[in-house]
Amino acid sequence: MSSEVLENLLKKDIHEDTWEWWKSHLYFLRQDQDFYEAEAVFKEFSMYKSRPCEFDS
């Protein structure tokens, strides 16, 4: 594999791990009824997720 292919795979893994981390973090905040923090995390992630990413397609 070329270094470019490996780099793209690494970026995809990081993107997927970040997505899973945000979802689990939001879930735990909601379970703890920390709704203000959950809303802030949701809004921050929504801005992050709304940026175009080649891995979303």
PQR file of N, CA, C, O and H, with PARSE charges and radii, in Angstrom:
ATOM      1  N   MET A   1       0.839  -1.191   0.000 -0.4000 1.5000
ATOM      2  CA  MET A   1       0.000   0.000   0.000 -0.0000 2.0000
ATOM      3  C   MET A   1       0.877   1.246   0.000  0.5500 1.7000
ATOM      4  O   MET A   1       1.939   1.292   0.621 -0.5500 1.4000
ATOM      5  N   SER A   2       0.405   2.225  -0.701 -0.4000 1.5000
ATOM      6  CA  SER A   2       1.155   3.480  -0.735 -0.0000 2.0000
ATOM      7  C   SER A   2       0.931   4.255   0.561  0.5500 1.7000
ATOM      8  O   SER A   2      -0.023   4.002   1.297 -0.5500 1.4000
ATOM      9  H   SER A   2      -0.458   2.188  -1.205  0.4000 1.0000
ATOM     10  N   SER A   3       1.804   5.177   0.817 -0.4000 1.5000
ATOM     11  CA  SER A   3       1.672   5.981   2.038 -0.0000 2.0000
ATOM     12  C   SER A   3       0.410   6.839   1.998  0.5500 1.7000
ATOM     13  O   SER A   3      -0.179   7.127   3.039 -0.5500 1.4000
ATOM     14  H   SER A   3       2.579   5.383   0.220  0.4000 1.0000
ATOM     15  N   GLU A   4      -0.005   7.248   0.798 -0.4000 1.5000
ATOM     16  CA  GLU A   4      -1.235   8.045   0.677 -0.0000 2.0000
ATOM     17  C   GLU A   4      -2.461   7.221   1.071  0.5500 1.7000
ATOM     18  O   GLU A   4      -3.358   7.722   1.751 -0.5500 1.4000
ATOM     19  H   GLU A   4       0.474   7.013  -0.048  0.4000 1.0000
ATOM     20  N   VAL A   5      -2.497   5.971   0.647 -0.4000 1.5000
ATOM     21  CA  VAL A   5      -3.613   5.086   1.001 -0.0000 2.0000
ATOM     22  C   VAL A   5      -3.632   4.854   2.509  0.5500 1.7000
ATOM     23  O   VAL A   5      -4.689   4.916   3.136 -0.5500 1.4000
ATOM     24  H   VAL A   5      -1.769   5.564   0.095  0.4000 1.0000
ATOM     25  N   LEU A   6      -2.473   4.592   3.085 -0.4000 1.5000
ATOM     26  CA  LEU A   6      -2.393   4.385   4.533 -0.0000 2.0000
ATOM     27  C   LEU A   6      -2.819   5.631   5.300  0.5500 1.7000
ATOM     28  O   LEU A   6      -3.514   5.539   6.311 -0.5500 1.4000
ATOM     29  H   LEU A   6      -1.614   4.542   2.575  0.4000 1.0000
ATOM     30  N   GLU A   7      -2.401   6.790   4.816 -0.4000 1.5000
ATOM     31  CA  GLU A   7      -2.783   8.042   5.469 -0.0000 2.0000
ATOM     32  C   GLU A   7      -4.298   8.247   5.411  0.5500 1.7000
ATOM     33  O   GLU A   7      -4.903   8.667   6.398 -0.5500 1.4000
ATOM     34  H   GLU A   7      -1.836   6.865   3.994  0.4000 1.0000
ATOM     35  N   ASN A   8      -4.910   7.958   4.273 -0.4000 1.5000
ATOM     36  CA  ASN A   8      -6.366   8.089   4.151 -0.0000 2.0000
ATOM     37  C   ASN A   8      -7.095   7.113   5.063  0.5500 1.7000
ATOM     38  O   ASN A   8      -8.117   7.468   5.651 -0.5500 1.4000
ATOM     39  H   ASN A   8      -4.419   7.617   3.472  0.4000 1.0000
ATOM     40  N   LEU A   9      -6.588   5.892   5.191 -0.4000 1.5000
ATOM     41  CA  LEU A   9      -7.197   4.921   6.104 -0.0000 2.0000
ATOM     42  C   LEU A   9      -7.092   5.396   7.550  0.5500 1.7000
ATOM     43  O   LEU A   9      -8.042   5.256   8.321 -0.5500 1.4000
ATOM     44  H   LEU A   9      -5.758   5.604   4.714  0.4000 1.0000
ATOM     45  N   LEU A  10      -5.952   5.949   7.917 -0.4000 1.5000
ATOM     46  CA  LEU A  10      -5.767   6.472   9.269 -0.0000 2.0000
ATOM     47  C   LEU A  10      -6.727   7.623   9.540  0.5500 1.7000
ATOM     48  O   LEU A  10      -7.334   7.688  10.609 -0.5500 1.4000
ATOM     49  H   LEU A  10      -5.180   6.063   7.292  0.4000 1.0000
ATOM     50  N   LYS A  11      -6.866   8.534   8.575 -0.4000 1.5000
ATOM     51  CA  LYS A  11      -7.793   9.655   8.742 -0.0000 2.0000
ATOM     52  C   LYS A  11      -9.223   9.160   8.899  0.5500 1.7000
ATOM     53  O   LYS A  11      -9.985   9.697   9.703 -0.5500 1.4000
ATOM     54  H   LYS A  11      -6.372   8.482   7.707  0.4000 1.0000
ATOM     55  N   LYS A  12      -9.589   8.140   8.135 -0.4000 1.5000
ATOM     56  CA  LYS A  12     -10.941   7.586   8.234 -0.0000 2.0000
ATOM     57  C   LYS A  12     -11.157   6.970   9.613  0.5500 1.7000
ATOM     58  O   LYS A  12     -12.208   7.175  10.221 -0.5500 1.4000
ATOM     59  H   LYS A  12      -8.970   7.704   7.482  0.4000 1.0000
ATOM     60  N   ASP A  13     -10.176   6.215  10.114 -0.4000 1.5000
ATOM     61  CA  ASP A  13     -10.288   5.625  11.448 -0.0000 2.0000
ATOM     62  C   ASP A  13     -10.429   6.697  12.519  0.5500 1.7000
ATOM     63  O   ASP A  13     -11.246   6.559  13.429 -0.5500 1.4000
ATOM     64  H   ASP A  13      -9.323   6.048   9.620  0.4000 1.0000
ATOM     65  N   ILE A  14      -9.647   7.758  12.422 -0.4000 1.5000
ATOM     66  CA  ILE A  14      -9.730   8.854  13.394 -0.0000 2.0000
ATOM     67  C   ILE A  14     -11.103   9.504  13.327  0.5500 1.7000
ATOM     68  O   ILE A  14     -11.701   9.803  14.360 -0.5500 1.4000
ATOM     69  H   ILE A  14      -8.983   7.871  11.683  0.4000 1.0000
ATOM     70  N   HIS A  15     -11.604   9.724  12.119 -0.4000 1.5000
ATOM     71  CA  HIS A  15     -12.928  10.336  11.943 -0.0000 2.0000
ATOM     72  C   HIS A  15     -14.013   9.462  12.581  0.5500 1.7000
ATOM     73  O   HIS A  15     -14.884   9.972  13.286 -0.5500 1.4000
ATOM     74  H   HIS A  15     -11.119   9.481  11.279  0.4000 1.0000
ATOM     75  N   GLU A  16     -13.964   8.150  12.336 -0.4000 1.5000
ATOM     76  CA  GLU A  16     -14.963   7.241  12.896 -0.0000 2.0000
ATOM     77  C   GLU A  16     -14.848   7.158  14.411  0.5500 1.7000
ATOM     78  O   GLU A  16     -15.867   7.127  15.102 -0.5500 1.4000
ATOM     79  H   GLU A  16     -13.257   7.735  11.763  0.4000 1.0000
ATOM     80  N   ASP A  17     -13.622   7.122  14.945 -0.4000 1.5000
ATOM     81  CA  ASP A  17     -13.432   7.089  16.395 -0.0000 2.0000
ATOM     82  C   ASP A  17     -13.954   8.361  17.046  0.5500 1.7000
ATOM     83  O   ASP A  17     -14.560   8.309  18.116 -0.5500 1.4000
ATOM     84  H   ASP A  17     -12.795   7.147  14.383  0.4000 1.0000
ATOM     85  N   THR A  18     -13.720   9.505  16.404 -0.4000 1.5000
ATOM     86  CA  THR A  18     -14.214  10.776  16.937 -0.0000 2.0000
ATOM     87  C   THR A  18     -15.729  10.777  16.987  0.5500 1.7000
ATOM     88  O   THR A  18     -16.319  11.200  17.981 -0.5500 1.4000
ATOM     89  H   THR A  18     -13.227   9.547  15.535  0.4000 1.0000
ATOM     90  N   TRP A  19     -16.361  10.306  15.923 -0.4000 1.5000
ATOM     91  CA  TRP A  19     -17.824  10.225  15.864 -0.0000 2.0000
ATOM     92  C   TRP A  19     -18.354   9.348  16.994  0.5500 1.7000
ATOM     93  O   TRP A  19     -19.311   9.728  17.668 -0.5500 1.4000
ATOM     94  H   TRP A  19     -15.882   9.962  15.116  0.4000 1.0000
ATOM     95  N   GLU A  20     -17.752   8.190  17.210 -0.4000 1.5000
ATOM     96  CA  GLU A  20     -18.194   7.284  18.279 -0.0000 2.0000
ATOM     97  C   GLU A  20     -17.972   7.913  19.654  0.5500 1.7000
ATOM     98  O   GLU A  20     -18.814   7.767  20.541 -0.5500 1.4000
ATOM     99  H   GLU A  20     -16.974   7.881  16.662  0.4000 1.0000
ATOM    100  N   TRP A  21     -16.851   8.612  19.841 -0.4000 1.5000
ATOM    101  CA  TRP A  21     -16.576   9.246  21.125 -0.0000 2.0000
ATOM    102  C   TRP A  21     -17.628  10.304  21.427  0.5500 1.7000
ATOM    103  O   TRP A  21     -18.146  10.362  22.542 -0.5500 1.4000
ATOM    104  H   TRP A  21     -16.168   8.731  19.121  0.4000 1.0000
ATOM    105  N   TRP A  22     -17.950  11.147  20.435 -0.4000 1.5000
ATOM    106  CA  TRP A  22     -18.945  12.196  20.654 -0.0000 2.0000
ATOM    107  C   TRP A  22     -20.304  11.599  20.990  0.5500 1.7000
ATOM    108  O   TRP A  22     -20.982  12.090  21.892 -0.5500 1.4000
ATOM    109  H   TRP A  22     -17.529  11.100  19.529  0.4000 1.0000
ATOM    110  N   LYS A  23     -20.713  10.558  20.289 -0.4000 1.5000
ATOM    111  CA  LYS A  23     -22.013   9.933  20.558 -0.0000 2.0000
ATOM    112  C   LYS A  23     -22.056   9.368  21.971  0.5500 1.7000
ATOM    113  O   LYS A  23     -23.040   9.564  22.684 -0.5500 1.4000
ATOM    114  H   LYS A  23     -20.162  10.158  19.556  0.4000 1.0000
ATOM    115  N   SER A  24     -21.004   8.671  22.383 -0.4000 1.5000
ATOM    116  CA  SER A  24     -21.002   8.088  23.723 -0.0000 2.0000
ATOM    117  C   SER A  24     -20.925   9.167  24.799  0.5500 1.7000
ATOM    118  O   SER A  24     -21.559   9.041  25.847 -0.5500 1.4000
ATOM    119  H   SER A  24     -20.204   8.512  21.804  0.4000 1.0000
ATOM    120  N   HIS A  25     -20.161  10.221  24.553 -0.4000 1.5000
ATOM    121  CA  HIS A  25     -20.057  11.322  25.516 -0.0000 2.0000
ATOM    122  C   HIS A  25     -21.420  11.992  25.710  0.5500 1.7000
ATOM    123  O   HIS A  25     -21.829  12.274  26.836 -0.5500 1.4000
ATOM    124  H   HIS A  25     -19.646  10.323  23.702  0.4000 1.0000
ATOM    125  N   LEU A  26     -22.104  12.238  24.619 -0.4000 1.5000
ATOM    126  CA  LEU A  26     -23.436  12.838  24.682 -0.0000 2.0000
ATOM    127  C   LEU A  26     -24.413  11.927  25.420  0.5500 1.7000
ATOM    128  O   LEU A  26     -25.228  12.405  26.209 -0.5500 1.4000
ATOM    129  H   LEU A  26     -21.772  12.009  23.704  0.4000 1.0000
ATOM    130  N   TYR A  27     -24.343  10.638  25.174 -0.4000 1.5000
ATOM    131  CA  TYR A  27     -25.210   9.668  25.848 -0.0000 2.0000
ATOM    132  C   TYR A  27     -24.996   9.711  27.365  0.5500 1.7000
ATOM    133  O   TYR A  27     -25.964   9.765  28.124 -0.5500 1.4000
ATOM    134  H   TYR A  27     -23.682  10.249  24.533  0.4000 1.0000
ATOM    135  N   PHE A  28     -23.738   9.688  27.810 -0.4000 1.5000
ATOM    136  CA  PHE A  28     -23.462   9.705  29.248 -0.0000 2.0000
ATOM    137  C   PHE A  28     -23.896  11.011  29.901  0.5500 1.7000
ATOM    138  O   PHE A  28     -24.390  11.006  31.029 -0.5500 1.4000
ATOM    139  H   PHE A  28     -22.951   9.644  27.194  0.4000 1.0000
ATOM    140  N   LEU A  29     -23.716  12.121  29.209 -0.4000 1.5000
ATOM    141  CA  LEU A  29     -24.174  13.401  29.761 -0.0000 2.0000
ATOM    142  C   LEU A  29     -25.688  13.407  29.927  0.5500 1.7000
ATOM    143  O   LEU A  29     -26.204  13.896  30.932 -0.5500 1.4000
ATOM    144  H   LEU A  29     -23.315  12.125  28.293  0.4000 1.0000
ATOM    145  N   ARG A  30     -26.389  12.874  28.959 -0.4000 1.5000
ATOM    146  CA  ARG A  30     -27.855  12.824  29.048 -0.0000 2.0000
ATOM    147  C   ARG A  30     -28.292  11.873  30.159  0.5500 1.7000
ATOM    148  O   ARG A  30     -29.271  12.148  30.853 -0.5500 1.4000
ATOM    149  H   ARG A  30     -25.970  12.477  28.143  0.4000 1.0000
ATOM    150  N   GLN A  31     -27.580  10.759  30.339 -0.4000 1.5000
ATOM    151  CA  GLN A  31     -27.913   9.822  31.407 -0.0000 2.0000
ATOM    152  C   GLN A  31     -27.717  10.464  32.781  0.5500 1.7000
ATOM    153  O   GLN A  31     -28.478  10.200  33.712 -0.5500 1.4000
ATOM    154  H   GLN A  31     -26.785  10.536  29.775  0.4000 1.0000
ATOM    155  N   ASP A  32     -26.697  11.303  32.898 -0.4000 1.5000
ATOM    156  CA  ASP A  32     -26.436  12.015  34.157 -0.0000 2.0000
ATOM    157  C   ASP A  32     -27.322  13.242  34.318  0.5500 1.7000
ATOM    158  O   ASP A  32     -27.214  13.965  35.308 -0.5500 1.4000
ATOM    159  H   ASP A  32     -26.078  11.518  32.141  0.4000 1.0000
ATOM    160  N   GLN A  33     -28.193  13.474  33.352 -0.4000 1.5000
ATOM    161  CA  GLN A  33     -29.104  14.614  33.311 -0.0000 2.0000
ATOM    162  C   GLN A  33     -28.352  15.945  33.358  0.5500 1.7000
ATOM    163  O   GLN A  33     -28.823  16.922  33.940 -0.5500 1.4000
ATOM    164  H   GLN A  33     -28.281  12.886  32.548  0.4000 1.0000
ATOM    165  N   ASP A  34     -27.194  15.960  32.744 -0.4000 1.5000
ATOM    166  CA  ASP A  34     -26.419  17.190  32.596 -0.0000 2.0000
ATOM    167  C   ASP A  34     -26.785  17.789  31.237  0.5500 1.7000
ATOM    168  O   ASP A  34     -25.994  17.779  30.295 -0.5500 1.4000
ATOM    169  H   ASP A  34     -26.811  15.166  32.271  0.4000 1.0000
ATOM    170  N   PHE A  35     -28.005  18.308  31.170 -0.4000 1.5000
ATOM    171  CA  PHE A  35     -28.570  18.713  29.890 -0.0000 2.0000
ATOM    172  C   PHE A  35     -27.886  19.941  29.291  0.5500 1.7000
ATOM    173  O   PHE A  35     -27.789  20.059  28.069 -0.5500 1.4000
ATOM    174  H   PHE A  35     -28.648  18.316  31.936  0.4000 1.0000
ATOM    175  N   TYR A  36     -27.415  20.851  30.135 -0.4000 1.5000
ATOM    176  CA  TYR A  36     -26.730  22.034  29.608 -0.0000 2.0000
ATOM    177  C   TYR A  36     -25.425  21.632  28.919  0.5500 1.7000
ATOM    178  O   TYR A  36     -25.119  22.102  27.823 -0.5500 1.4000
ATOM    179  H   TYR A  36     -27.494  20.755  31.127  0.4000 1.0000
ATOM    180  N   GLU A  37     -24.670  20.766  29.569 -0.4000 1.5000
ATOM    181  CA  GLU A  37     -23.416  20.299  28.968 -0.0000 2.0000
ATOM    182  C   GLU A  37     -23.695  19.447  27.726  0.5500 1.7000
ATOM    183  O   GLU A  37     -22.978  19.543  26.731 -0.5500 1.4000
ATOM    184  H   GLU A  37     -24.918  20.385  30.460  0.4000 1.0000
ATOM    185  N   ALA A  38     -24.731  18.622  27.789 -0.4000 1.5000
ATOM    186  CA  ALA A  38     -25.096  17.798  26.629 -0.0000 2.0000
ATOM    187  C   ALA A  38     -25.469  18.676  25.440  0.5500 1.7000
ATOM    188  O   ALA A  38     -25.095  18.381  24.305 -0.5500 1.4000
ATOM    189  H   ALA A  38     -25.314  18.545  28.598  0.4000 1.0000
ATOM    190  N   GLU A  39     -26.203  19.750  25.699 -0.4000 1.5000
ATOM    191  CA  GLU A  39     -26.578  20.660  24.615 -0.0000 2.0000
ATOM    192  C   GLU A  39     -25.339  21.338  24.027  0.5500 1.7000
ATOM    193  O   GLU A  39     -25.228  21.492  22.810 -0.5500 1.4000
ATOM    194  H   GLU A  39     -26.506  19.989  26.622  0.4000 1.0000
ATOM    195  N   ALA A  40     -24.413  21.741  24.893 -0.4000 1.5000
ATOM    196  CA  ALA A  40     -23.185  22.383  24.411 -0.0000 2.0000
ATOM    197  C   ALA A  40     -22.361  21.412  23.566  0.5500 1.7000
ATOM    198  O   ALA A  40     -21.830  21.792  22.521 -0.5500 1.4000
ATOM    199  H   ALA A  40     -24.503  21.617  25.881  0.4000 1.0000
ATOM    200  N   VAL A  41     -22.254  20.171  24.013 -0.4000 1.5000
ATOM    201  CA  VAL A  41     -21.516  19.158  23.256 -0.0000 2.0000
ATOM    202  C   VAL A  41     -22.198  18.910  21.917  0.5500 1.7000
ATOM    203  O   VAL A  41     -21.535  18.804  20.885 -0.5500 1.4000
ATOM    204  H   VAL A  41     -22.684  19.863  24.861  0.4000 1.0000
ATOM    205  N   PHE A  42     -23.523  18.818  21.939 -0.4000 1.5000
ATOM    206  CA  PHE A  42     -24.271  18.586  20.703 -0.0000 2.0000
ATOM    207  C   PHE A  42     -24.041  19.717  19.706  0.5500 1.7000
ATOM    208  O   PHE A  42     -23.791  19.476  18.525 -0.5500 1.4000
ATOM    209  H   PHE A  42     -24.061  18.904  22.777  0.4000 1.0000
ATOM    210  N   LYS A  43     -24.129  20.957  20.195 -0.4000 1.5000
ATOM    211  CA  LYS A  43     -23.937  22.104  19.296 -0.0000 2.0000
ATOM    212  C   LYS A  43     -22.514  22.141  18.747  0.5500 1.7000
ATOM    213  O   LYS A  43     -22.311  22.418  17.565 -0.5500 1.4000
ATOM    214  H   LYS A  43     -24.332  21.153  21.154  0.4000 1.0000
ATOM    215  N   GLU A  44     -21.535  21.865  19.596 -0.4000 1.5000
ATOM    216  CA  GLU A  44     -20.145  21.855  19.138 -0.0000 2.0000
ATOM    217  C   GLU A  44     -19.942  20.764  18.089  0.5500 1.7000
ATOM    218  O   GLU A  44     -19.299  20.993  17.064 -0.5500 1.4000
ATOM    219  H   GLU A  44     -21.700  21.640  20.557  0.4000 1.0000
ATOM    220  N   PHE A  45     -20.487  19.588  18.344 -0.4000 1.5000
ATOM    221  CA  PHE A  45     -20.319  18.495  17.400 -0.0000 2.0000
ATOM    222  C   PHE A  45     -21.075  18.757  16.108  0.5500 1.7000
ATOM    223  O   PHE A  45     -20.606  18.384  15.033 -0.5500 1.4000
ATOM    224  H   PHE A  45     -21.010  19.402  19.176  0.4000 1.0000
ATOM    225  N   SER A  46     -22.238  19.393  16.197 -0.4000 1.5000
ATOM    226  CA  SER A  46     -23.016  19.699  14.996 -0.0000 2.0000
ATOM    227  C   SER A  46     -22.225  20.608  14.064  0.5500 1.7000
ATOM    228  O   SER A  46     -22.269  20.442  12.845 -0.5500 1.4000
ATOM    229  H   SER A  46     -22.619  19.696  17.071  0.4000 1.0000
ATOM    230  N   MET A  47     -21.506  21.562  14.633 -0.4000 1.5000
ATOM    231  CA  MET A  47     -20.674  22.439  13.801 -0.0000 2.0000
ATOM    232  C   MET A  47     -19.550  21.634  13.162  0.5500 1.7000
ATOM    233  O   MET A  47     -19.221  21.830  11.992 -0.5500 1.4000
ATOM    234  H   MET A  47     -21.471  21.697  15.623  0.4000 1.0000
ATOM    235  N   TYR A  48     -18.961  20.724  13.941 -0.4000 1.5000
ATOM    236  CA  TYR A  48     -17.878  19.883  13.434 -0.0000 2.0000
ATOM    237  C   TYR A  48     -18.392  18.962  12.332  0.5500 1.7000
ATOM    238  O   TYR A  48     -17.755  18.815  11.289 -0.5500 1.4000
ATOM    239  H   TYR A  48     -19.228  20.564  14.891  0.4000 1.0000
ATOM    240  N   LYS A  49     -19.532  18.351  12.566 -0.4000 1.5000
ATOM    241  CA  LYS A  49     -20.079  17.371  11.635 -0.0000 2.0000
ATOM    242  C   LYS A  49     -20.614  18.028  10.370  0.5500 1.7000
ATOM    243  O   LYS A  49     -20.684  17.381   9.325 -0.5500 1.4000
ATOM    244  H   LYS A  49     -20.050  18.470  13.414  0.4000 1.0000
ATOM    245  N   SER A  50     -20.990  19.297  10.442 -0.4000 1.5000
ATOM    246  CA  SER A  50     -21.566  19.961   9.275 -0.0000 2.0000
ATOM    247  C   SER A  50     -20.512  20.326   8.232  0.5500 1.7000
ATOM    248  O   SER A  50     -20.849  20.640   7.090 -0.5500 1.4000
ATOM    249  H   SER A  50     -20.933  19.823  11.291  0.4000 1.0000
ATOM    250  N   ARG A  51     -19.243  20.284   8.621 -0.4000 1.5000
ATOM    251  CA  ARG A  51     -18.187  20.551   7.639 -0.0000 2.0000
ATOM    252  C   ARG A  51     -18.092  19.372   6.680  0.5500 1.7000
ATOM    253  O   ARG A  51     -18.197  18.222   7.106 -0.5500 1.4000
ATOM    254  H   ARG A  51     -18.970  20.028   9.548  0.4000 1.0000
ATOM    255  N   PRO A  52     -17.895  19.636   5.401 -0.5600 1.5000
ATOM    256  CA  PRO A  52     -17.785  18.535   4.442  0.2800 2.0000
ATOM    257  C   PRO A  52     -16.573  17.657   4.740  0.5500 1.7000
ATOM    258  O   PRO A  52     -15.498  18.147   5.086 -0.5500 1.4000
ATOM    259  N   CYS A  53     -16.769  16.375   4.598 -0.4000 1.5000
ATOM    260  CA  CYS A  53     -15.686  15.433   4.843 -0.0000 2.0000
ATOM    261  C   CYS A  53     -15.753  14.346   3.781  0.5500 1.7000
ATOM    262  O   CYS A  53     -16.827  13.832   3.468 -0.5500 1.4000
ATOM    263  H   CYS A  53     -17.642  15.977   4.317  0.4000 1.0000
ATOM    264  N   GLU A  54     -14.615  14.008   3.242 -0.4000 1.5000
ATOM    265  CA  GLU A  54     -14.584  13.011   2.174 -0.0000 2.0000
ATOM    266  C   GLU A  54     -14.995  11.628   2.654  0.5500 1.7000
ATOM    267  O   GLU A  54     -15.330  10.773   1.834 -0.5500 1.4000
ATOM    268  H   GLU A  54     -13.742  14.425   3.496  0.4000 1.0000
ATOM    269  N   PHE A  55     -14.979  11.384   3.974 -0.4000 1.5000
ATOM    270  CA  PHE A  55     -15.299  10.061   4.499 -0.0000 2.0000
ATOM    271  C   PHE A  55     -16.789   9.867   4.718  0.5500 1.7000
ATOM    272  O   PHE A  55     -17.230   8.739   4.939 -0.5500 1.4000
ATOM    273  H   PHE A  55     -14.707  12.078   4.639  0.4000 1.0000
ATOM    274  N   ASP A  56     -17.584  10.942   4.662 -0.4000 1.5000
ATOM    275  CA  ASP A  56     -19.019  10.844   4.890 -0.0000 2.0000
ATOM    276  C   ASP A  56     -19.764  10.296   3.684  0.5500 1.7000
ATOM    277  O   ASP A  56     -20.887   9.811   3.824 -0.5500 1.4000
ATOM    278  H   ASP A  56     -17.225  11.858   4.482  0.4000 1.0000
ATOM    279  N   SER A  57     -19.175  10.360   2.527 -0.4000 1.5000
ATOM    280  CA  SER A  57     -19.881   9.914   1.328 -0.0000 2.0000
ATOM    281  C   SER A  57     -19.707   8.434   1.084  0.5500 1.7000
ATOM    282  O   SER A  57     -20.240   7.901   0.111 -0.5500 1.4000
ATOM    283  H   SER A  57     -18.263  10.753   2.413  0.4000 1.0000
TER
END
